[in-house]
C-alpha cells in the first residue's frame, strides 16, 4: 500500500499515468455520444485520478475500495459518455475486467519471467510504484488488443481500415517485455525510467490514434462529398431532361396550333375534301414520325 513518506510522489505519478492509460483505452473501445474523444480522455482521466488519490486511505479496506471504485467509474462513464444504463454497466465491467487482467497478467510475467513478486515490499513506495508502472504497461497493451478485436468483429467489411490499429497492441506487448528485461530491478531508477517510458509511449499512441481518426473522418467526408456530387449530377441530368421535354412539348403545341389554323383557313376558303384529307394525313404522318423520334431519344 502507499506509504505517506518522502517517496509518495512515485506511486502518485504512476497513478496519474495509469488514469490517462485507462481513459485512453476507453475512448479506443467506445465512441462517446456527448463530447469529443479528446475531452472525454482528459475528463475521464482527471476524475479517475482524483478518486484514486482521494481513496488512498481506503486501500487497506480492499472490498470497500473496490466497491467505491466500481460505483464511481459507473457514474463517471454514464455522465461523460452519455450512454444508456445498460451500455454504461457493460463499459464499467469492461474497465474493471481490464484492470484485473492487467494486474494478473503483470503478476504472471513478473513471476515466471523475472522470478519477482509484484508489489514486493508493500511498505516501500518505490517497489509499489514499479508494480503499478508495469501493471499500467500491461493494461495499455490489453486494452488496445481488446479494442482491436472488437473493431474487427464489429466491422468485418472494413478490415483494411482496421489493420493499422493492429500495430498498437503488437508494439505495446513488445515494449512491455523489453521493459521487463531492461528494468528488472525494483529500484528508484526502474520506477522513474518505467514511468518515463510509459508516458512517452502513451503520448505517441495518442498522437497516432487521433491522427488515424482524423484521416478516417477525412476519408469518410470525401466519400460523402463524392456521393453528394454524384447525386447532384443525377439531379441535374434529370431536370435537364425534363426541361428539354417541356420545350419540345411547347414547340409541338405551337406547331399543332398553326396546323389547326391552316386547316381552318382551308375549310373557310372552300377547299375540296380530298385536299383536306390529304392535309390531315400529312399532319398525322408527321406527328407519328416525331413521336417515334422522341421515344428513341428517351
ROZARO-353762 format. One record per residue (C-alpha): residue in one letter; residue number from 1; chain; x, y, z. Coordinates in Angstrom, 2 decimals, padded with zeros to 5 digits. Each point is the difference from the previous one (the first is absolute). Layout:
! residues N
   bado   keba   kero        c1        c2        c3
      A    NUM      A         X         Y         Z
...
***
This chain:
! residues 298
   bado   keba   kero        c1        c2        c3
      X      1      A    000.00    000.00    000.00
      X      2      A    001.02    003.62   -000.47
      X      3      A    002.00    001.29    002.94
      X      4      A   -000.04    003.67    000.94
      X      5      A    003.71    000.82   -000.20
      X      6      A    002.41    001.95   -002.17
      X      7      A   -000.36   -002.48   -002.90
      X      8      A   -003.80    000.27   -000.26
      X      9      A    000.34    001.98   -003.25
      X     10      A    001.07   -003.18   -001.83
      X     11      A   -003.25   -001.99    000.45
      X     12      A   -001.99    003.22   -000.52
      X     13      A    001.81    000.50   -003.33
      X     14      A   -000.75   -003.62   -000.94
      X     15      A   -003.66    000.48    000.92
      X     16      A   -000.23    003.17   -002.11
      X     17      A    001.49   -001.72   -003.05
      X     18      A   -002.25   -003.01    000.65
      X     19      A   -003.05    002.26   -000.01
      X     20      A    000.88    001.28   -003.47
      X     21      A    000.74   -003.56   -001.16
      X     22      A   -003.42   -001.27    001.08
      X     23      A   -001.78    003.01   -001.48
      X     24      A    001.79   -000.45   -003.32
      X     25      A   -001.00   -003.67   -000.09
      X     26      A   -003.63    001.00    000.53
      X     27      A   -000.16    002.45   -002.91
      X     28      A    001.65   -002.60   -002.21
      X     29      A   -002.71   -002.50    000.89
      X     30      A   -003.07    002.26   -000.12
      X     31      A   -000.82    003.25   -001.80
      X     32      A   -001.58    002.52    002.40
      X     33      A   -003.37    001.52   -000.88
      X     34      A    000.04    003.38    001.73
      X     35      A    003.55    001.33   -000.22
      X     36      A    003.13   -000.39   -002.11
      X     37      A    002.46   -002.80    000.63
      X     38      A    002.70    002.42    001.10
      X     39      A   -002.32    001.58    002.59
      X     40      A   -001.05   -003.43    001.26
      X     41      A    003.61   -001.13    000.23
      X     42      A    000.99    002.91    002.23
      X     43      A   -003.27    000.09    001.97
      X     44      A   -000.17   -003.72    000.73
      X     45      A    003.67   -000.12    000.94
      X     46      A   -000.24    003.06    002.28
      X     47      A   -003.02   -001.34    001.89
      X     48      A    001.54   -003.46    000.40
      X     49      A    003.30    001.44    001.19
      X     50      A   -001.84    002.18    002.50
      X     51      A   -001.89   -003.00    001.36
      X     52      A    003.15   -002.15    000.21
      X     53      A    001.89    002.64    001.93
      X     54      A   -002.94    000.71    002.29
      X     55      A   -000.52   -003.72    000.68
      X     56      A    003.63   -000.76    000.94
      X     57      A   -000.90   -000.22    003.73
      X     58      A   -002.64   -002.64   -000.86
      X     59      A    002.45   -002.36   -001.75
      X     60      A    000.35   -002.10    003.13
      X     61      A   -003.75   -000.74   -000.10
      X     62      A    000.14   -001.81   -003.32
      X     63      A   -003.71   -000.99   -000.44
      X     64      A   -001.18    003.55    000.77
      X     65      A    002.66    001.47   -002.29
      X     66      A   -001.05   -002.27   -002.89
      X     67      A   -003.72    000.74    000.50
      X     68      A    000.52    003.76    000.08
      X     69      A    002.27   -000.14   -003.04
      X     70      A   -002.60   -001.98   -001.97
      X     71      A   -002.84    002.39    000.93
      X     72      A    002.09    003.08   -000.77
      X     73      A    001.05   -001.41   -003.38
      X     74      A   -003.64   -000.78   -000.83
      X     75      A   -001.21    003.55    000.62
      X     76      A    003.11    001.41   -001.66
      X     77      A   -000.73   -001.91   -003.22
      X     78      A   -003.75    000.69    000.16
      X     79      A    000.33    003.78    000.20
      X     80      A    003.04    000.45   -002.25
      X     81      A   -000.71   -002.49   -002.79
      X     82      A   -003.76    000.64   -000.08
      X     83      A   -000.91   -003.68   -000.27
      X     84      A   -002.97   -002.00    001.21
      X     85      A    000.05   -001.79    003.34
      X     86      A    000.54   -003.36   -001.71
      X     87      A    002.89    001.24   -002.12
      X     88      A    001.50    001.78    003.00
      X     89      A   -000.09   -003.20    002.02
      X     90      A    001.69   -001.90   -002.84
      X     91      A    002.73    002.63   -000.32
      X     92      A    000.51    000.08    003.77
      X     93      A    000.36   -003.78    000.11
      X     94      A    002.39    000.18   -002.94
      X     95      A    002.10    002.63    001.78
      X     96      A    000.08   -002.07    003.20
      X     97      A    000.81   -003.20   -001.90
      X     98      A    002.86    001.70   -001.87
      X     99      A    001.40    001.29    003.30
      X    100      A   -000.09   -003.48    001.51
      X    101      A    001.47   -001.54   -003.17
      X    102      A    002.81    002.55    000.02
      X    103      A    000.85   -000.78    003.62
      X    104      A   -000.11   -003.78   -000.45
      X    105      A    001.89    000.05   -003.31
      X    106      A    002.71    002.16    001.49
      X    107      A    000.25   -002.29    003.05
      X    108      A    000.43   -003.06   -002.20
      X    109      A    002.67    001.69   -002.15
      X    110      A    001.97    001.25    002.98
      X    111      A   -000.22   -003.34    001.78
      X    112      A    000.87   -002.37   -002.84
      X    113      A    002.31    002.22   -002.08
      X    114      A    001.91    001.84    002.70
      X    115      A   -000.72   -002.07    003.08
      X    116      A   -001.17    003.16    001.79
      X    117      A   -003.21    000.43    001.90
      X    118      A   -002.11    002.97   -001.00
      X    119      A   -000.38    002.68    002.68
      X    120      A    002.81   -001.65    001.95
      X    121      A    000.49    002.08    003.11
      X    122      A   -003.42    001.61    000.38
      X    123      A    001.36    002.46    002.54
      X    124      A    002.48    001.38   -002.56
      X    125      A   -001.34    002.67   -002.37
      X    126      A    002.78   -000.57   -002.52
      X    127      A   -000.75   -003.72   -000.42
      X    128      A   -003.71    000.69    000.09
      X    129      A    000.40    002.59   -002.76
      X    130      A    001.94   -002.48   -002.17
      X    131      A   -002.87   -002.48    000.32
      X    132      A   -002.55    002.65   -001.01
      X    133      A    002.15    001.07   -002.95
      X    134      A    000.34   -003.49   -001.47
      X    135      A   -003.69   -000.60    000.66
      X    136      A   -000.87    003.17   -001.95
      X    137      A    002.18   -001.17   -002.90
      X    138      A   -001.77   -003.35   -000.16
      X    139      A   -003.39    001.71    000.41
      X    140      A    000.70    002.26   -002.98
      X    141      A    000.95   -003.00   -002.14
      X    142      A   -003.09   -001.96    001.08
      X    143      A   -002.37    002.90   -000.68
      X    144      A    001.46    000.54   -003.46
      X    145      A   -000.26   -003.69   -000.79
      X    146      A   -003.63   -000.20    001.15
      X    147      A   -001.00    003.17   -001.91
      X    148      A    001.64   -001.33   -003.16
      X    149      A   -001.84   -003.33    000.29
      X    150      A   -003.26    001.85    000.64
      X    151      A    000.50    002.17   -003.11
      X    152      A    000.70   -003.09   -002.13
      X    153      A   -003.12   -001.79    001.25
      X    154      A   -002.20    003.05   -000.40
      X    155      A    001.21    001.17   -003.43
      X    156      A    000.87   -003.10   -001.97
      X    157      A   -000.46    001.84   -003.30
      X    158      A    002.55    002.71    000.86
      X    159      A    002.89   -002.31    000.87
      X    160      A    002.52    002.05   -002.00
      X    161      A   -000.85    003.12    002.01
      X    162      A    000.44   -001.89    003.29
      X    163      A    003.34   -001.66   -000.84
      X    164      A    002.06    003.08    001.07
      X    165      A   -001.55   -000.28    003.48
      X    166      A    001.59   -003.46    000.31
      X    167      A    003.38    001.68    000.35
      X    168      A   -000.98    001.47    003.37
      X    169      A   -000.25   -003.22    002.07
      X    170      A    002.93   -001.62   -001.82
      X    171      A    002.56    002.61    000.86
      X    172      A   -001.54    000.54    003.44
      X    173      A    000.71   -003.61    000.97
      X    174      A    003.48    000.24   -001.55
      X    175      A    000.71    003.14    002.03
      X    176      A   -001.33   -001.64    003.16
      X    177      A    002.33   -003.00   -000.29
      X    178      A    002.94    002.23   -000.93
      X    179      A   -000.58    002.06    003.13
      X    180      A   -000.27   -003.18    002.06
      X    181      A    003.43   -001.11   -001.17
      X    182      A    001.66    003.42    000.29
      X    183      A   -001.62    001.18    003.22
      X    184      A    000.11   -003.22    001.98
      X    185      A    001.03    001.58    003.32
      X    186      A   -002.59    001.43    002.39
      X    187      A    001.83    003.27    000.55
      X    188      A   -000.55    003.75   -000.23
      X    189      A    001.68    000.07   -003.40
      X    190      A   -002.35   -002.70   -001.27
      X    191      A   -003.06    001.88    001.25
      X    192      A    001.05    003.31   -001.57
      X    193      A    001.15   -001.45   -003.34
      X    194      A   -003.04   -002.29   -000.19
      X    195      A   -002.40    002.90    000.51
      X    196      A    001.94    002.04   -002.54
      X    197      A   -000.19   -002.83   -002.54
      X    198      A   -003.73   -000.40    000.61
      X    199      A   -000.73    003.74   -000.20
      X    200      A    001.89    000.40   -003.29
      X    201      A   -001.62   -003.14   -001.38
      X    202      A   -003.45    001.29    000.95
      X    203      A    000.66    003.36   -001.65
      X    204      A    001.08   -001.73   -003.22
      X    205      A   -003.09   -002.23    000.13
      X    206      A   -002.30    002.98    000.48
      X    207      A    001.59    001.91   -002.90
      X    208      A   -000.23   -003.02   -002.31
      X    209      A   -003.54   -000.84    001.07
      X    210      A   -001.41    003.49   -000.50
      X    211      A    001.91    000.34   -003.29
      X    212      A   -001.53   -003.25   -001.26
      X    213      A   -003.44    001.10    001.20
      X    214      A    000.43    003.31   -001.83
      X    215      A    001.04   -001.77   -003.19
      X    216      A   -002.96   -002.35    000.30
      X    217      A   -002.43    002.89    000.47
      X    218      A    001.62    001.85   -002.89
      X    219      A   -000.37   -003.06   -002.23
      X    220      A   -003.63   -000.40    001.05
      X    221      A   -000.69    003.67   -000.71
      X    222      A    001.58   -000.36   -003.45
      X    223      A   -002.19   -003.04   -000.73
      X    224      A   -003.11    001.89    001.12
      X    225      A    001.00    002.96   -002.16
      X    226      A    000.50   -002.29   -002.98
      X    227      A   -003.43   -001.59    000.53
      X    228      A   -001.56    003.44    000.30
      X    229      A    001.71    001.07   -003.22
      X    230      A   -001.30   -003.07   -001.84
      X    231      A   -003.48    000.63    001.35
      X    232      A    000.12    003.61   -001.16
      X    233      A    001.10   -001.13   -003.45
      X    234      A   -002.89   -002.45   -000.19
      X    235      A   -002.43    002.71    001.08
      X    236      A    001.47    002.40   -002.57
      X    237      A   -000.41   -002.50   -002.85
      X    238      A   -003.51   -000.84    001.15
      X    239      A   -001.15    003.64    000.06
      X    240      A    001.85    000.69   -003.25
      X    241      A   -001.94   -002.84   -001.65
      X    242      A   -003.28    001.35    001.39
      X    243      A    000.82    003.47   -001.31
      X    244      A    000.69   -001.38   -003.47
      X    245      A   -003.29   -001.91    000.04
      X    246      A   -001.91    003.13    001.00
      X    247      A    001.65    002.02   -002.75
      X    248      A   -000.87   -002.71   -002.52
      X    249      A   -003.60   -000.11    001.20
      X    250      A   -000.31    003.78   -000.31
      X    251      A    001.39   -000.17   -003.54
      X    252      A   -002.41   -002.81   -000.98
      X    253      A   -002.92    001.87    001.56
      X    254      A    000.88    003.10   -001.98
      X    255      A    000.40   -002.06   -003.19
      X    256      A   -003.35   -001.75    000.49
      X    257      A   -001.68    003.36    000.54
      X    258      A    001.44    001.23   -003.31
      X    259      A   -001.19   -003.14   -001.76
      X    260      A   -003.50    000.40    001.39
      X    261      A   -000.04    003.60   -001.18
      X    262      A    001.12   -001.16   -003.45
      X    263      A   -002.70   -002.66   -000.06
      X    264      A   -002.61    002.54    001.05
      X    265      A    001.18    002.45   -002.72
      X    266      A   -000.24   -002.73   -002.66
      X    267      A   -003.50   -000.82    001.10
      X    268      A   -001.04    003.66   -000.09
      X    269      A    001.41    000.47   -003.49
      X    270      A   -002.10   -002.91   -001.25
      X    271      A    002.74   -002.55   -000.57
      X    272      A   -001.10   -003.39   -001.24
      X    273      A   -000.38   -002.95    002.34
      X    274      A    002.87   -001.82   -001.72
      X    275      A    002.32    002.93    000.72
      X    276      A   -001.14    000.06    003.63
      X    277      A    000.47   -003.77    000.36
      X    278      A    003.47    000.23   -001.56
      X    279      A    000.98    002.80    002.38
      X    280      A   -001.30   -001.90    003.08
      X    281      A    001.85   -003.17   -001.11
      X    282      A    003.27    001.91   -000.38
      X    283      A   -000.48    001.52    003.51
      X    284      A   -000.64   -003.44    001.54
      X    285      A    002.99   -001.53   -001.78
      X    286      A    002.24    002.82    001.22
      X    287      A   -001.32   -000.45    003.56
      X    288      A    000.74   -003.74   -000.09
      X    289      A    003.57    000.61   -001.21
      X    290      A    000.62    002.55    002.76
      X    291      A   -001.46   -002.36    002.58
      X    292      A    002.33   -002.81   -001.08
      X    293      A    003.02    002.31    000.04
      X    294      A   -000.89    001.26    003.48
      X    295      A   -000.38   -003.58    001.33
      X    296      A    003.39   -000.90   -001.45
      X    297      A    001.53    003.00    001.78
      X    298      A   -001.48   -000.97    003.36
***
